[in-house]
Amino acid sequence: MNAVSVIDLTNATEQAVVLSGALEQPTVVAGALAMAAHGYRRETSDVDIVLAVVVGDPSGDALESAAQEMGLTLRAKTYEVAFTGRHGFGGYDLRAGDVRINVLTLDRDVPALVPEAVKKAVDSDRRMVLFGHDVFVVSLGHLIAMKLVAERKKDIADIVELIKVRLEAGQWADDRAEVKEVVKRHLGWYAARKVDDLVLAARSELSG
């Protein structure tokens, strides 16, 4: 991963806030920035936000228009949903300078995940100050569910690191029920069992 500057991330965050505002939606962060809010910090070159829009319908068209007016390059992404094998749209990849803004929509095979993540973040009023902007943060359960959907090696590794941090802080006992409930509701029992497997991996790494 190429190193990016604080200025790059600051500019990308500013663009993400403006884009959310243009759609009259709150700025809700996910990805590595949300992981930091939940206790695990790692280097990132991305600003991940979640927006309750659907690729290909009027809400998605509005996002595309707003991004183009802001001078952002835009590409719709596809993904294969973990545990189902079906294909759908994974959102938008926007470019702001050297930093990518990922807009997560996940609107085909797990249609309720992003709208629920946005609502939960706002209703619980979980916030962080990100480069001078007051933004909302997805819950741990929704963050882990999104990473299970992506199912890349780095996303699975991120989940293990998040669980390790929460275990060491004595917080996982309180987290477990909420995380598994969110994951099971959106991705099914197999994914919920996968969480338990990752907890075992986290405990093993801590004891080793």
ZIMO-V662311 format. One record per residue. N is the residue number from 1. RES is the residue in three letters. PHI is phi in whole degrees, 0 to 359 (999 if undefined). Layout:
N&RES&PHI + N&RES&PHI
This chain:
1&MET&999 + 2&ASN&289 + 3&ALA&290 + 4&VAL&236 + 5&SER&270 + 6&VAL&299 + 7&ILE&297 + 8&ASP&300 + 9&LEU&293 + 10&THR&297 + 11&ASN&296 + 12&ALA&295 + 13&THR&297 + 14&GLU&302 + 15&GLN&295 + 16&ALA&296 + 17&VAL&294 + 18&VAL&297 + 19&LEU&297 + 20&SER&300 + 21&GLY&297 + 22&ALA&297 + 23&LEU&265 + 24&GLU&57 + 25&GLN&236 + 26&PRO&290 + 27&THR&273 + 28&VAL&238 + 29&VAL&264 + 30&ALA&227 + 31&GLY&61 + 32&ALA&297 + 33&LEU&292 + 34&ALA&291 + 35&MET&302 + 36&ALA&299 + 37&ALA&294 + 38&HIS&264 + 39&GLY&112 + 40&TYR&242 + 41&ARG&253 + 42&ARG&216 + 43&GLU&293 + 44&THR&214 + 45&SER&242 + 46&ASP&241 + 47&VAL&246 + 48&ASP&260 + 49&ILE&232 + 50&VAL&246 + 51&LEU&229 + 52&ALA&280 + 53&VAL&232 + 54&VAL&240 + 55&VAL&299 + 56&GLY&95 + 57&ASP&251 + 58&PRO&304 + 59&SER&292 + 60&GLY&292 + 61&ASP&298 + 62&ALA&296 + 63&LEU&298 + 64&GLU&299 + 65&SER&296 + 66&ALA&297 + 67&ALA&297 + 68&GLN&294 + 69&GLU&296 + 70&MET&277 + 71&GLY&80 + 72&LEU&272 + 73&THR&282 + 74&LEU&222 + 75&ARG&218 + 76&ALA&282 + 77&LYS&250 + 78&THR&242 + 79&TYR&210 + 80&GLU&256 + 81&VAL&289 + 82&ALA&300 + 83&PHE&76 + 84&THR&236 + 85&GLY&79 + 86&ARG&278 + 87&HIS&247 + 88&GLY&198 + 89&PHE&276 + 90&GLY&258 + 91&GLY&115 + 92&TYR&230 + 93&ASP&251 + 94&LEU&247 + 95&ARG&247 + 96&ALA&231 + 97&GLY&67 + 98&ASP&267 + 99&VAL&245 + 100&ARG&267 + 101&ILE&256 + 102&ASN&267 + 103&VAL&257 + 104&LEU&270 + 105&THR&243 + 106&LEU&44 + 107&ASP&259 + 108&ARG&259 + 109&ASP&268 + 110&VAL&229 + 111&PRO&295 + 112&ALA&268 + 113&LEU&297 + 114&VAL&292 + 115&PRO&304 + 116&GLU&292 + 117&ALA&298 + 118&VAL&296 + 119&LYS&298 + 120&LYS&296 + 121&ALA&298 + 122&VAL&287 + 123&ASP&297 + 124&SER&277 + 125&ASP&58 + 126&ARG&279 + 127&ARG&230 + 128&MET&214 + 129&VAL&266 + 130&LEU&242 + 131&PHE&50 + 132&GLY&87 + 133&HIS&248 + 134&ASP&274 + 135&VAL&235 + 136&PHE&270 + 137&VAL&232 + 138&VAL&296 + 139&SER&293 + 140&LEU&299 + 141&GLY&298 + 142&HIS&290 + 143&LEU&297 + 144&ILE&294 + 145&ALA&299 + 146&MET&297 + 147&LYS&288 + 148&LEU&291 + 149&VAL&298 + 150&ALA&295 + 151&GLU&55 + 152&ARG&282 + 153&LYS&303 + 154&LYS&291 + 155&ASP&289 + 156&ILE&295 + 157&ALA&298 + 158&ASP&298 + 159&ILE&299 + 160&VAL&300 + 161&GLU&294 + 162&LEU&299 + 163&ILE&295 + 164&LYS&301 + 165&VAL&298 + 166&ARG&290 + 167&LEU&296 + 168&GLU&296 + 169&ALA&274 + 170&GLY&73 + 171&GLN&258 + 172&TRP&296 + 173&ALA&303 + 174&ASP&281 + 175&ASP&283 + 176&ARG&306 + 177&ALA&298 + 178&GLU&294 + 179&VAL&298 + 180&LYS&293 + 181&GLU&295 + 182&VAL&295 + 183&VAL&297 + 184&LYS&297 + 185&ARG&295 + 186&HIS&264 + 187&LEU&240 + 188&GLY&99 + 189&TRP&296 + 190&TYR&301 + 191&ALA&294 + 192&ALA&297 + 193&ARG&293 + 194&LYS&299 + 195&VAL&300 + 196&ASP&298 + 197&ASP&298 + 198&LEU&288 + 199&VAL&296 + 200&LEU&298 + 201&ALA&296 + 202&ALA&295 + 203&ARG&297 + 204&SER&296 + 205&GLU&294 + 206&LEU&291 + 207&SER&279 + 208&GLY&279
